[in-house]
Structures are given as structure tokens and as C-alpha cells.
Amino acid sequence: MEPVHIIGAGLAGSEAAWQIAQAGVPVVLHEMRPTVETFAHRTGDCAEMVCSNSFRSDDDQMNAVGQLHWEMRAADGLIMAMADKHRLPAGGALAVDRDAFSAAVTAVLQGHPLVSFAPGEITDLPTEGRWIVATGPLTSAALGQSILQATGEGALAFFDAIAPIVHADSIDMQVCWLQSRYDKGETEEERTAYINCPMTKADYEGFIDALLAADKAEFREGETAGYFDGCLPIEVMAERGRETLRHGPMKPVGLTNAHNPTEKAYAVVQLRRDNALGTLYNIVGFQTKMKYGAQTEVFRRIPGLQNASFARLGGIHRNTFLNSPLLIDDRLRLRARPNLRFAGQVTGVEGYVESAAMGLLAGRMAAAEALGRDLPPPSPATSMGALVNHITGGADAKTFQPMNVNFGLYPPLDDIRGGRRGRKDRYPAYTDRAKADFRAWLATQ
Ligand SMILES: Cc1cc2nc3c(=O)[nH]c(=O)nc-3n(C[C@H](O)[C@H](O)[C@H](O)COP(=O)(O)OP(=O)(O)OC[C@H]3O[C@@H](n4cnc5c(N)ncnc54)[C@H](O)[C@@H]3O)c2cc1C
């Protein structure tokens, strides 16, 4: 049988290789490290964790990433099995001994009779055979250019400039109102596409002071080149002048406060819908290098966001990722070149676990295809399915930015939301439904 080839033996590529081999299909892993290095990796091992040693919450009742752990364990995931084996005490989080973890993943793959290694950098997207591209946020420059040629200008990003994303149900609509600037739009939905948070002069001055004083993360060497043009961090804008933001993303023009139409806001923070479900909103133009703790503190000063719950916080990073909603189908294939699947962070998911999960799925789909079957993704009411649904259609291609798994990606539970019950009831209901749907998906294979 022709092997499936995988480019990149990171979190996603390693998991994909395991899933393919376990399905009885031969697989070849092409990894460029340690011959070609990245600025973040240190070793030549598979599945190296480049920064923190945590897979985040392991709570599969109350947390969407914990639920994703559950799904990967249920699907015989190698990354979860080795993480469990090398787990360190970390309260409710799943933290691992990173070196032992990567060494174990490497040893298991090296010992598998259907896995072979072909060390070296792949510089061009292959045209023949069945391939999975899992080259991650630090995809080599040559391959990045080749992907760009295949997908077109603007379809591949080299940085993410992420504005924070807020759960819609945590926004105080007694303070905020729905309106697009100058009521622009053909339909009522378009004319009310933004959530607006009004600021008085005192609110604005206090906000700028907090922004200037906040703790910021340093850029790593080699990280900054090229990002500055279109997406200045808000704190850099504030440093350029106290009024800069009021003439930029916080300008109050073309908006009338529905709760107080006669009073003109001094500045307005706008949030734009981030997913088709309308459960997530991003704060427009608020990309930032503030540290996470500082972001929560500073953004909760915005009127209407005092109780905001964040699906993800802002950031600016070196990150190669596709505009997947435009380019990838729900079988994780490049629409224009269906012999190529993409997996991991390069598909626009964010995080070790999410990346490994996309590897798991791409691996299972590629193996099924090699065996003459078609494997659809799991239901969007599972963590894995919610991620695929988001990157291949749920997210808006125009503003697509990488995403962690979170309950905002899940289809709402009408009965429970309708009853206005709190998270304590809603989250276990989400994860119970996810487990049932995921078991049903596994049973089809
Ligand atoms: C600096 C930094 C810090 C991060 N910190 C965290 C964190 O703390 N927590 C978290 O959850 N996530 C973090 N991430 C995100 C994290 O990298 C990803 O979540 C995860 O590693 C992505 O998995 P992946 O398999 O998609 O990519 P990777 O794990 O990066 O694997 C991709 C592999 O492809 C190889 N490769 C690239 N190009 C080629 C080529 N042309 N030919 C052959 N091989 C190639 C690379 O060497 C690498 O081994 C961080 C990312 C970066 C860049």
C-alpha cells in the first residue's frame, strides 16, 4: 500500500502518524529538525513542547479543552497517552515532563513497524501522493513560499495579531448597544453587526493610564520582522499619543447610544461578531502584547465588559496559518489540491492540544481514504468537531485568526440557554452531549 507522507513531526504530525499506522496504513514522517532549526524548538525529538509544559485544564465536565482531552483519549490518542504517562502534579491542569514526554512519543513512533522517518526539510508542496502538511506556526520559509504560491496572496498569514475574544453572554447589554457605524448595511442584521461600549472622558483617560502602565510581554528575537505594518498593538498606539486610539479603533463617530441618545460618547470600543453562531465577539483593533493578567484587568475597565469572560486573550506572534475557512474542506483537504491535507496549528487552531487533535483527525481521515472509505468529522457539538467546524466554515474568512477550543464554538443548547441557566448547568450539559456524539462518531469507524 502507498504510504501517507507527513511533513512535520510536531504535536499534530506525530499524532497523525500514530493514527495512520494504527489503522494499518504505512506512514513516512518528514521532519527537518535538528538539521534545520526554528527559533523556538531545542531538540530533534517528535512533539516538542516549545513553551509551557501544560495541556491546560483536564476537567472534561466544565472545560472545553478538558473535553478535548477526553475525546483524544477515547480515540486512542498517542499525545494524550504519553502526556498521561509523564504527567506532573499541577492541580486541575495536565502538565507534563516535557523532555520525557517528547522522548516517549519519539520512541513509540520509531518502534512502530508501519512508521518510517525521512529526515530533512521539504521545500515544495508535493504534487503526487497522499500528504499531510503539519509544519506548525514556524513552517520553514521555503515551504511557506510554496504554500503561498498554491493558495494565493493573502491566504497564508505569517503572524497572528489577535484581538481578545469575548463570550457574548458575558457582555452587559444594559450598558452596550447594537449598531454598525453610520447604520451601514443592507439588512437589519448588518446595521446591528457591532456591540458598542461607550466611554466618558474620565473612562477613556483611566483606560489609557491603565494601558500605559500594564505589564507587556517582550518580543523574542526574530519575532517582530514584518508584523508592524497593519496591526499596531493598542498599547503602542497609546504610547504614540493619548488621543491616538480615540482617532483610531475607539473613535466615537457615526454611533448613537441607544440607552442614552442625547449624550455623545467620548470614545467607543466596538466588538464584532466572531462566529456564525453569534456566541463570540472580538474587540475590534485591540491586538496587544499585554500580559494575560493585565489584559483581563485593563479590558474589564471598558463599560459593559466589567464581567467579560474571554474565550481568548489578545496576542501578536510569529505564526504561519492558512485562511482555512476559504481554503480547506471539512475533510481537512486543500480544496485546490485534495491530495494535500493540513493539520495542526497551520490550519488556524491554536495550542498544543488543539493542534494534536487536528493531527488525530487528519490522520484518521487520511487512513480511511487510503483504505477506500470516507470519514466525516465528528459532530460540531464535540470539541473536535466544533474546532473543525470553526476553521472550515464557522469563522469569518475576512477576519480569521487562530482559535483555542472553547464552549463559544459549540452549538447552543436551546433548552438550557432559553431557561437562562448558568454555566454550572450549561457546561456539563455541553460535555455530556459532546461525549455521546463523539462515541457515536467512533462507533461508525
Ligand atoms: C514561540 C511559541 C510558543 C508557544 N507556546 C505555546 C504554549 O505555551 N502552549 C500551547 O498550547 N501552545 C503554544 N504554542 C503554539 C504551539 O506551537 C502549537 O500549539 C503546537 O506546537 C503546534 O503543533 P504543530 O504540530 O501544529 O506544530 P509544531 O509542534 O511546531 O510542529 C511542526 C513541525 O514541523 C517541522 N517543520 C516545519 N517546516 C518544515 C519543513 N518544511 N519540512 C520538514 N519539517 C518542517 C518543525 O520543525 C516542527 O517539528 C507556541 C508557539 C510558538 C511559536
The ligand as an SDF file (V2000), in Angstrom:
LIG
                    3D

 53 58  0  0  0  0  0  0  0  0999 V2000
    7.1320   30.5440   20.4890 C   0  0  0  0  0  0  0  0  0  0  0  0
    5.8930   29.7370   20.6310 C   0  0  0  0  0  0  0  0  0  0  0  0
    5.3960   29.4470   21.9010 C   0  0  0  0  0  0  0  0  0  0  0  0
    4.2380   28.7020   22.0470 C   0  0  0  0  0  0  0  0  0  0  0  0
    3.7690   28.3990   23.3010 N   0  0  0  0  0  0  0  0  0  0  0  0
    2.6860   27.6010   23.4520 C   0  0  0  0  0  0  0  0  0  0  0  0
    2.2210   27.2270   24.7490 C   0  0  0  0  0  0  0  0  0  0  0  0
    2.8060   27.6020   25.7450 O   0  0  0  0  0  0  0  0  0  0  0  0
    1.1200   26.4330   24.8440 N   0  0  0  0  0  0  0  0  0  0  0  0
    0.4530   25.9920   23.7380 C   0  0  0  0  0  0  0  0  0  0  0  0
   -0.5330   25.2620   23.8990 O   0  0  0  0  0  0  0  0  0  0  0  0
    0.8760   26.3260   22.5010 N   0  0  0  0  0  0  0  0  0  0  0  0
    1.9690   27.1210   22.3280 C   0  0  0  0  0  0  0  0  0  0  0  0
    2.3990   27.4810   21.0860 N   0  0  0  0  0  0  0  0  0  0  0  0
    1.7010   27.0210   19.9770 C   0  0  0  0  0  0  0  0  0  0  0  0
    2.3370   25.6610   19.6610 C   0  0  0  0  0  0  0  0  0  0  0  0
    3.4550   25.7340   18.8700 O   0  0  0  0  0  0  0  0  0  0  0  0
    1.4800   24.8680   18.9060 C   0  0  0  0  0  0  0  0  0  0  0  0
    0.3250   24.8380   19.6050 O   0  0  0  0  0  0  0  0  0  0  0  0
    1.9540   23.4490   18.6450 C   0  0  0  0  0  0  0  0  0  0  0  0
    3.3200   23.1510   18.8370 O   0  0  0  0  0  0  0  0  0  0  0  0
    1.6320   23.3020   17.2310 C   0  0  0  0  0  0  0  0  0  0  0  0
    1.7050   21.9690   16.8930 O   0  0  0  0  0  0  0  0  0  0  0  0
    2.0060   21.6560   15.3880 P   0  0  0  0  0  0  0  0  0  0  0  0
    2.2030   20.2000   15.3090 O   0  0  0  0  0  0  0  0  0  0  0  0
    0.9980   22.2780   14.5160 O   0  0  0  0  0  0  0  0  0  0  0  0
    3.3950   22.4140   15.1060 O   0  0  0  0  0  0  0  0  0  0  0  0
    4.8350   22.0760   15.7300 P   0  0  0  0  0  0  0  0  0  0  0  0
    4.6960   21.3760   17.0220 O   0  0  0  0  0  0  0  0  0  0  0  0
    5.6120   23.3350   15.6810 O   0  0  0  0  0  0  0  0  0  0  0  0
    5.4210   21.0320   14.6820 O   0  0  0  0  0  0  0  0  0  0  0  0
    5.7160   21.3780   13.3630 C   0  0  0  0  0  0  0  0  0  0  0  0
    6.9350   20.6180   12.9490 C   0  0  0  0  0  0  0  0  0  0  0  0
    7.1610   20.8100   11.5540 O   0  0  0  0  0  0  0  0  0  0  0  0
    8.5380   20.9580   11.3440 C   0  0  0  0  0  0  0  0  0  0  0  0
    8.7210   21.6390   10.0470 N   0  0  0  0  0  0  0  0  0  0  0  0
    8.4010   22.9260    9.7460 C   0  0  0  0  0  0  0  0  0  0  0  0
    8.6440   23.1660    8.4330 N   0  0  0  0  0  0  0  0  0  0  0  0
    9.1010   22.0220    7.9090 C   0  0  0  0  0  0  0  0  0  0  0  0
    9.5110   21.6490    6.5950 C   0  0  0  0  0  0  0  0  0  0  0  0
    9.4760   22.4990    5.5810 N   0  0  0  0  0  0  0  0  0  0  0  0
    9.9600   20.3720    6.3770 N   0  0  0  0  0  0  0  0  0  0  0  0
   10.0120   19.4690    7.4170 C   0  0  0  0  0  0  0  0  0  0  0  0
    9.6370   19.7830    8.6890 N   0  0  0  0  0  0  0  0  0  0  0  0
    9.1550   21.0390    8.9290 C   0  0  0  0  0  0  0  0  0  0  0  0
    9.0270   21.7040   12.5510 C   0  0  0  0  0  0  0  0  0  0  0  0
   10.4030   21.5170   12.7640 O   0  0  0  0  0  0  0  0  0  0  0  0
    8.1790   21.0940   13.6610 C   0  0  0  0  0  0  0  0  0  0  0  0
    8.7940   19.9980   14.2400 O   0  0  0  0  0  0  0  0  0  0  0  0
    3.5530   28.2340   20.9020 C   0  0  0  0  0  0  0  0  0  0  0  0
    4.0540   28.5250   19.6270 C   0  0  0  0  0  0  0  0  0  0  0  0
    5.2250   29.2620   19.4910 C   0  0  0  0  0  0  0  0  0  0  0  0
    5.7320   29.5500   18.1070 C   0  0  0  0  0  0  0  0  0  0  0  0
  1  2  1  0
  2  3  1  0
  2 52  2  0
  3  4  2  0
  4  5  1  0
  4 50  1  0
  5  6  2  0
  6  7  1  0
  6 13  1  0
  7  8  2  0
  7  9  1  0
  9 10  1  0
 10 11  2  0
 10 12  1  0
 12 13  2  0
 13 14  1  0
 14 15  1  0
 14 50  1  0
 15 16  1  0
 16 17  1  0
 16 18  1  0
 18 19  1  0
 18 20  1  0
 20 21  1  0
 20 22  1  0
 22 23  1  0
 23 24  1  0
 24 25  2  0
 24 26  1  0
 24 27  1  0
 27 28  1  0
 28 29  2  0
 28 30  1  0
 28 31  1  0
 31 32  1  0
 32 33  1  0
 33 34  1  0
 33 48  1  0
 34 35  1  0
 35 36  1  0
 35 46  1  0
 36 37  1  0
 36 45  1  0
 37 38  2  0
 38 39  1  0
 39 40  1  0
 39 45  2  0
 40 41  1  0
 40 42  2  0
 42 43  1  0
 43 44  2  0
 44 45  1  0
 46 47  1  0
 46 48  1  0
 48 49  1  0
 50 51  2  0
 51 52  1  0
 52 53  1  0
M  END
$$$$
